[in-house]
């Protein structure tokens, strides 16, 4: 179940890339991203609402491949 306030979408080409998975896990200050058992990105759903909208995940990946959705603003994205 996604968070009440925040959801994230990760494009398949980033989600399956171990280097991006490691980078996302490293930069996120509230541990929304983790390296999964397959080496790709796993979203830690229980941490979604801890998002501080810092944009570090957006800066760590190619433009448009990670979307942070503000559910409280009708799905507005960063």
N, CA, C and O atoms as a Tinker XYZ file with bonds, in Angstrom:
   312  protein
     1  N      0.842000   -1.181000    0.000000    73     2
     2  CA     0.000000    0.000000    0.000000    64     1     3
     3  C      0.885000    1.240000    0.000000    63     2     4     5
     4  O      1.784000    1.357000    0.833000    81     3
     5  N      0.644000    2.156000   -0.913000    73     3     6
     6  CA     1.446000    3.378000   -0.914000    64     5     7
     7  C      1.156000    4.225000    0.327000    63     6     8     9
     8  O      0.201000    3.977000    1.062000    81     7
     9  N      2.000000    5.221000    0.534000    73     7    10
    10  CA     1.797000    6.123000    1.659000    64     9    11
    11  C      0.503000    6.901000    1.514000    63    10    12    13
    12  O     -0.128000    6.892000    0.457000    81    11
    13  N      0.124000    7.561000    2.568000    73    11    14
    14  CA    -1.076000    8.396000    2.533000    64    13    15
    15  C     -0.827000    9.722000    1.834000    63    14    16    17
    16  O     -1.738000   10.301000    1.242000    81    15
    17  N      0.408000   10.202000    1.905000    73    15    18
    18  CA     0.726000   11.532000    1.388000    64    17    19
    19  C      1.663000   11.517000    0.188000    63    18    20    21
    20  O      1.610000   12.406000   -0.662000    81    19
    21  N      2.525000   10.500000    0.122000    73    19    22
    22  CA     3.559000   10.427000   -0.913000    64    21    23
    23  C      3.545000    9.042000   -1.546000    63    22    24    25
    24  O      3.324000    8.033000   -0.875000    81    23
    25  N      3.786000    9.017000   -2.849000    73    23    26
    26  CA     4.042000    7.771000   -3.563000    64    25    27
    27  C      5.207000    8.043000   -4.503000    63    26    28    29
    28  O      5.440000    9.189000   -4.888000    81    27
    29  N      5.927000    7.015000   -4.869000    73    27    30
    30  CA     7.009000    7.175000   -5.837000    64    29    31
    31  C      6.831000    6.164000   -6.950000    63    30    32    33
    32  O      6.312000    5.066000   -6.746000    81    31
    33  N      7.271000    6.557000   -8.127000    73    31    34
    34  CA     7.298000    5.667000   -9.282000    64    33    35
    35  C      8.721000    5.667000   -9.810000    63    34    36    37
    36  O      9.340000    6.719000   -9.970000    81    35
    37  N      9.230000    4.470000  -10.079000    73    35    38
    38  CA    10.579000    4.316000  -10.602000    64    37    39
    39  C     10.465000    3.609000  -11.945000    63    38    40    41
    40  O      9.895000    2.522000  -12.031000    81    39
    41  N     11.005000    4.221000  -12.990000    73    39    42
    42  CA    10.956000    3.646000  -14.326000    64    41    43
    43  C     11.685000    2.298000  -14.354000    63    42    44    45
    44  O     12.679000    2.119000  -13.649000    81    43
    45  N     11.206000    1.364000  -15.152000    73    43    46
    46  CA    11.804000    0.026000  -15.190000    64    45    47
    47  C     13.310000    0.010000  -15.459000    63    46    48    49
    48  O     14.033000   -0.810000  -14.893000    81    47
    49  N     13.781000    0.909000  -16.318000    73    47    50
    50  CA    15.211000    0.906000  -16.631000    64    49    51
    51  C     16.065000    1.318000  -15.438000    63    50    52    53
    52  O     17.232000    0.933000  -15.360000    81    51
    53  N     15.522000    2.079000  -14.524000    73    51    54
    54  CA    16.232000    2.445000  -13.291000    64    53    55
    55  C     15.977000    1.393000  -12.217000    63    54    56    57
    56  O     16.894000    1.006000  -11.493000    81    55
    57  N     14.748000    0.936000  -12.117000    73    55    58
    58  CA    14.376000   -0.029000  -11.080000    64    57    59
    59  C     15.180000   -1.320000  -11.175000    63    58    60    61
    60  O     15.436000   -1.964000  -10.157000    81    59
    61  N     15.577000   -1.704000  -12.374000    73    59    62
    62  CA    16.291000   -2.970000  -12.552000    64    61    63
    63  C     17.810000   -2.811000  -12.579000    63    62    64    65
    64  O     18.530000   -3.799000  -12.722000    81    63
    65  N     18.299000   -1.598000  -12.445000    73    63    66
    66  CA    19.736000   -1.328000  -12.543000    64    65    67
    67  C     20.373000   -1.310000  -11.150000    63    66    68    69
    68  O     20.045000   -0.443000  -10.339000    81    67
    69  N     21.278000   -2.252000  -10.858000    73    67    70
    70  CA    21.901000   -2.307000   -9.531000    64    69    71
    71  C     22.655000   -1.037000   -9.144000    63    70    72    73
    72  O     22.684000   -0.678000   -7.966000    81    71
    73  N     23.263000   -0.354000  -10.108000    73    71    74
    74  CA    24.000000    0.875000   -9.787000    64    73    75
    75  C     23.043000    1.968000   -9.334000    63    74    76    77
    76  O     23.322000    2.672000   -8.363000    81    75
    77  N     21.924000    2.116000  -10.021000    73    75    78
    78  CA    20.933000    3.115000   -9.594000    64    77    79
    79  C     20.297000    2.714000   -8.265000    63    78    80    81
    80  O     20.019000    3.571000   -7.426000    81    79
    81  N     20.067000    1.430000   -8.074000    73    79    82
    82  CA    19.498000    0.970000   -6.801000    64    81    83
    83  C     20.406000    1.364000   -5.644000    63    82    84    85
    84  O     19.943000    1.878000   -4.626000    81    83
    85  N     21.695000    1.122000   -5.808000    73    83    86
    86  CA    22.652000    1.470000   -4.750000    64    85    87
    87  C     22.696000    2.974000   -4.536000    63    86    88    89
    88  O     22.766000    3.438000   -3.398000    81    87
    89  N     22.655000    3.735000   -5.618000    73    87    90
    90  CA    22.698000    5.194000   -5.512000    64    89    91
    91  C     21.468000    5.725000   -4.789000    63    90    92    93
    92  O     21.584000    6.587000   -3.918000    81    91
    93  N     20.291000    5.217000   -5.146000    73    91    94
    94  CA    19.056000    5.671000   -4.497000    64    93    95
    95  C     19.056000    5.313000   -3.015000    63    94    96    97
    96  O     18.661000    6.123000   -2.176000    81    95
    97  N     19.493000    4.114000   -2.701000    73    95    98
    98  CA    19.563000    3.703000   -1.294000    64    97    99
    99  C     20.502000    4.617000   -0.514000    63    98   100   101
   100  O     20.228000    4.957000    0.637000    81    99
   101  N     21.597000    5.009000   -1.133000    73    99   102
   102  CA    22.585000    5.860000   -0.469000    64   101   103
   103  C     22.091000    7.289000   -0.255000    63   102   104   105
   104  O     22.315000    7.857000    0.814000    81   103
   105  N     21.427000    7.878000   -1.241000    73   103   106
   106  CA    21.093000    9.299000   -1.141000    64   105   107
   107  C     19.835000    9.598000   -0.340000    63   106   108   109
   108  O     19.701000   10.704000    0.185000    81   107
   109  N     18.917000    8.660000   -0.229000    73   107   110
   110  CA    17.645000    8.943000    0.441000    64   109   111
   111  C     17.826000    9.029000    1.956000    63   110   112   113
   112  O     18.196000    8.040000    2.588000    81   111
   113  N     17.571000   10.198000    2.546000    73   111   114
   114  CA    17.783000   10.362000    3.982000    64   113   115
   115  C     16.749000    9.643000    4.854000    63   114   116   117
   116  O     16.946000    9.505000    6.062000    81   115
   117  N     15.657000    9.187000    4.251000    73   115   118
   118  CA    14.611000    8.532000    5.052000    64   117   119
   119  C     14.358000    7.097000    4.592000    63   118   120   121
   120  O     13.313000    6.522000    4.894000    81   119
   121  N     15.304000    6.524000    3.869000    73   119   122
   122  CA    15.308000    5.103000    3.518000    64   121   123
   123  C     14.066000    4.634000    2.765000    63   122   124   125
   124  O     13.500000    3.588000    3.084000    81   123
   125  N     13.647000    5.404000    1.771000    73   123   126
   126  CA    12.527000    4.992000    0.933000    64   125   127
   127  C     12.964000    3.926000   -0.065000    63   126   128   129
   128  O     12.161000    3.082000   -0.463000    81   127
   129  N     14.218000    3.958000   -0.467000    73   127   130
   130  CA    14.734000    3.028000   -1.472000    64   129   131
   131  C     15.703000    2.047000   -0.827000    63   130   132   133
   132  O     16.466000    2.406000    0.070000    81   131
   133  N     15.660000    0.805000   -1.296000    73   131   134
   134  CA    16.587000   -0.217000   -0.844000    64   133   135
   135  C     16.975000   -1.068000   -2.043000    63   134   136   137
   136  O     16.259000   -1.121000   -3.042000    81   135
   137  N     18.113000   -1.728000   -1.927000    73   135   138
   138  CA    18.518000   -2.682000   -2.947000    64   137   139
   139  C     17.786000   -3.981000   -2.641000    63   138   140   141
   140  O     17.912000   -4.540000   -1.551000    81   139
   141  N     17.026000   -4.449000   -3.611000    73   139   142
   142  CA    16.249000   -5.676000   -3.435000    64   141   143
   143  C     17.085000   -6.923000   -3.641000    63   142   144   145
   144  O     18.260000   -6.833000   -3.998000    81   143
   145  N     16.496000   -8.077000   -3.420000    73   143   146
   146  CA    17.217000   -9.347000   -3.557000    64   145   147
   147  C     17.752000   -9.594000   -4.970000    63   146   148   149
   148  O     18.730000  -10.319000   -5.149000    81   147
   149  N     17.113000   -8.994000   -5.961000    73   147   150
   150  CA    17.566000   -9.150000   -7.348000    64   149   151
   151  C     18.584000   -8.088000   -7.742000    63   150   152   153
   152  O     19.048000   -8.071000   -8.882000    81   151
   153  N     18.939000   -7.202000   -6.811000    73   151   154
   154  CA    19.893000   -6.142000   -7.083000    64   153   155
   155  C     19.257000   -4.851000   -7.561000    63   154   156   157
   156  O     19.935000   -3.828000   -7.655000    81   155
   157  N     17.968000   -4.881000   -7.865000    73   155   158
   158  CA    17.259000   -3.695000   -8.323000    64   157   159
   159  C     16.693000   -2.899000   -7.163000    63   158   160   161
   160  O     16.898000   -3.227000   -5.994000    81   159
   161  N     15.971000   -1.842000   -7.520000    73   159   162
   162  CA    15.383000   -0.954000   -6.517000    64   161   163
   163  C     14.133000   -1.584000   -5.903000    63   162   164   165
   164  O     13.275000   -2.113000   -6.609000    81   163
   165  N     14.052000   -1.516000   -4.594000    73   163   166
   166  CA    12.846000   -1.861000   -3.863000    64   165   167
   167  C     12.386000   -0.601000   -3.141000    63   166   168   169
   168  O     13.187000    0.075000   -2.495000    81   167
   169  N     11.111000   -0.287000   -3.247000    73   167   170
   170  CA    10.548000    0.854000   -2.534000    64   169   171
   171  C     10.060000    0.362000   -1.173000    63   170   172   173
   172  O      9.262000   -0.572000   -1.097000    81   171
   173  N     10.533000    0.981000   -0.118000    73   171   174
   174  CA    10.146000    0.626000    1.243000    64   173   175
   175  C      8.882000    1.419000    1.556000    63   174   176   177
   176  O      8.947000    2.562000    2.010000    81   175
   177  N      7.753000    0.807000    1.311000    73   175   178
   178  CA     6.476000    1.520000    1.357000    64   177   179
   179  C      6.157000    2.106000    2.723000    63   178   180   181
   180  O      5.530000    3.162000    2.800000    81   179
   181  N      6.569000    1.455000    3.796000    73   179   182
   182  CA     6.261000    1.998000    5.122000    64   181   183
   183  C      7.026000    3.288000    5.405000    63   182   184   185
   184  O      6.722000    3.979000    6.378000    81   183
   185  N      8.008000    3.624000    4.578000    73   183   186
   186  CA     8.764000    4.865000    4.761000    64   185   187
   187  C      8.325000    5.988000    3.833000    63   186   188   189
   188  O      8.843000    7.100000    3.938000    81   187
   189  N      7.402000    5.735000    2.941000    73   187   190
   190  CA     7.011000    6.730000    1.945000    64   189   191
   191  C      6.597000    8.066000    2.559000    63   190   192   193
   192  O      7.001000    9.123000    2.074000    81   191
   193  N      5.807000    8.025000    3.605000    73   191   194
   194  CA     5.323000    9.274000    4.187000    64   193   195
   195  C      6.385000   10.007000    5.006000    63   194   196   197
   196  O      6.115000   11.075000    5.554000    81   195
   197  N      7.584000    9.444000    5.093000    73   195   198
   198  CA     8.699000   10.130000    5.738000    64   197   199
   199  C      9.413000   11.062000    4.761000    63   198   200   201
   200  O     10.290000   11.827000    5.161000    81   199
   201  N      9.043000   11.001000    3.493000    73   199   202
   202  CA     9.700000   11.804000    2.455000    64   201   203
   203  C      9.698000   13.280000    2.830000    63   202   204   205
   204  O      8.672000   13.834000    3.226000    81   203
   205  N     10.871000   13.910000    2.699000    73   203   206
   206  CA    11.018000   15.328000    3.024000    64   205   207
   207  C     11.106000   16.194000    1.758000    63   206   208   209
   208  O     11.437000   17.378000    1.824000    81   207
   209  N     10.806000   15.585000    0.614000    73   207   210
   210  CA    10.794000   16.282000   -0.679000    64   209   211
   211  C     12.134000   16.947000   -0.970000    63   210   212   213
   212  O     12.172000   18.068000   -1.478000    81   211
   213  N     13.221000   16.274000   -0.655000    73   211   214
   214  CA    14.562000   16.831000   -0.825000    64   213   215
   215  C     15.065000   16.781000   -2.265000    63   214   216   217
   216  O     16.002000   17.499000   -2.614000    81   215
   217  N     14.464000   15.953000   -3.097000    73   215   218
   218  CA    14.809000   15.821000   -4.514000    64   217   219
   219  C     16.116000   15.081000   -4.765000    63   218   220   221
   220  O     16.557000   15.015000   -5.912000    81   219
   221  N     16.746000   14.527000   -3.751000    73   219   222
   222  CA    18.008000   13.828000   -3.955000    64   221   223
   223  C     17.838000   12.616000   -4.869000    63   222   224   225
   224  O     18.727000   12.311000   -5.664000    81   223
   225  N     16.717000   11.934000   -4.765000    73   223   226
   226  CA    16.473000   10.781000   -5.643000    64   225   227
   227  C     16.312000   11.227000   -7.096000    63   226   228   229
   228  O     16.727000   10.520000   -8.014000    81   227
   229  N     15.715000   12.390000   -7.299000    73   227   230
   230  CA    15.537000   12.913000   -8.654000    64   229   231
   231  C     16.875000   13.315000   -9.249000    63   230   232   233
   232  O     17.111000   13.121000  -10.441000    81   231
   233  N     17.752000   13.875000   -8.425000    73   231   234
   234  CA    19.065000   14.300000   -8.892000    64   233   235
   235  C     19.999000   13.114000   -9.146000    63   234   236   237
   236  O     20.957000   13.236000   -9.910000    81   235
   237  N     19.727000   11.970000   -8.513000    73   235   238
   238  CA    20.597000   10.792000   -8.620000    64   237   239
   239  C     20.268000    9.902000   -9.816000    63   238   240   241
   240  O     20.971000    8.927000  -10.082000    81   239
   241  N     19.209000   10.235000  -10.526000    73   239   242
   242  CA    18.753000    9.401000  -11.633000    64   241   243
   243  C     18.471000   10.263000  -12.859000    63   242   244   245
   244  O     18.305000   11.477000  -12.739000    81   243
   245  N     18.416000    9.639000  -14.041000    73   243   246
   246  CA    18.100000   10.424000  -15.236000    64   245   247
   247  C     16.733000   11.102000  -15.112000    63   246   248   249
   248  O     15.807000   10.558000  -14.510000    81   247
   249  N     16.629000   12.279000  -15.682000    73   247   250
   250  CA    15.396000   13.065000  -15.602000    64   249   251
   251  C     14.182000   12.246000  -16.041000    63   250   252   253
   252  O     14.192000   11.594000  -17.085000    81   251
   253  N     13.150000   12.300000  -15.222000    73   251   254
   254  CA    11.891000   11.642000  -15.533000    64   253   255
   255  C     11.805000   10.171000  -15.187000    63   254   256   257
   256  O     10.768000    9.548000  -15.418000    81   255
   257  N     12.873000    9.592000  -14.635000    73   255   258
   258  CA    12.837000    8.158000  -14.331000    64   257   259
   259  C     12.384000    7.851000  -12.911000    63   258   260   261
   260  O     12.004000    6.718000  -12.618000    81   259
   261  N     12.418000    8.832000  -12.035000    73   259   262
   262  CA    11.854000    8.710000  -10.690000    64   261   263
   263  C     10.869000    9.855000  -10.524000    63   262   264   265
   264  O     11.191000   11.015000  -10.778000    81   263
   265  N      9.667000    9.506000  -10.094000    73   263   266
   266  CA     8.634000   10.525000   -9.863000    64   265   267
   267  C      8.179000   10.434000   -8.418000    63   266   268   269
   268  O      7.836000    9.355000   -7.934000    81   267
   269  N      8.178000   11.556000   -7.740000    73   267   270
   270  CA     7.654000   11.650000   -6.380000    64   269   271
   271  C      6.302000   12.326000   -6.506000    63   270   272   273
   272  O      6.203000   13.469000   -6.954000    81   271
   273  N      5.262000   11.607000   -6.106000    73   271   274
   274  CA     3.898000   12.106000   -6.256000    64   273   275
   275  C      3.355000   12.558000   -4.908000    63   274   276   277
   276  O      3.376000   11.810000   -3.930000    81   275
   277  N      2.871000   13.788000   -4.874000    73   275   278
   278  CA     2.213000   14.318000   -3.676000    64   277   279
   279  C      0.732000   13.945000   -3.764000    63   278   280   281
   280  O     -0.025000   14.577000   -4.500000    81   279
   281  N      0.332000   12.951000   -3.036000    73   279   282
   282  CA    -1.048000   12.471000   -3.097000    64   281   283
   283  C     -2.039000   13.496000   -2.544000    63   282   284   285
   284  O     -3.222000   13.472000   -2.885000    81   283
   285  N     -1.552000   14.387000   -1.696000    73   283   286
   286  CA    -2.410000   15.401000   -1.095000    64   285   287
   287  C     -2.645000   16.584000   -2.035000    63   286   288   289
   288  O     -3.444000   17.468000   -1.725000    81   287
   289  N     -1.962000   16.610000   -3.167000    73   287   290
   290  CA    -2.162000   17.662000   -4.158000    64   289   291
   291  C     -2.576000   17.032000   -5.492000    63   290   292   293
   292  O     -2.042000   17.373000   -6.547000    81   291
   293  N     -3.528000   16.114000   -5.422000    73   291   294
   294  CA    -4.058000   15.441000   -6.603000    64   293   295
   295  C     -2.988000   14.810000   -7.469000    63   294   296   297
   296  O     -3.093000   14.829000   -8.695000    81   295
   297  N     -1.955000   14.248000   -6.847000    73   295   298
   298  CA    -0.920000   13.542000   -7.586000    64   297   299
   299  C      0.131000   14.423000   -8.216000    63   298   300   301
   300  O      0.851000   13.970000   -9.106000    81   299
   301  N      0.246000   15.673000   -7.785000    73   299   302
   302  CA     1.278000   16.569000   -8.321000    64   301   303
   303  C      2.646000   15.899000   -8.121000    63   302   304   305
   304  O      2.897000   15.265000   -7.096000    81   303
   305  N      3.515000   16.055000   -9.114000    73   303   306
   306  CA     4.837000   15.427000   -9.031000    64   305   307
   307  C      5.927000   16.466000   -8.878000    63   306   308   309
   308  O      5.774000   17.632000   -9.240000    81   307
   309  N      7.035000   15.997000   -8.326000    73   307   310
   310  CA     8.242000   16.838000   -8.236000    64   309   311
   311  C      9.017000   16.675000   -9.510000    63   310   312
   312  O     10.074000   17.285000   -9.672000    81   311
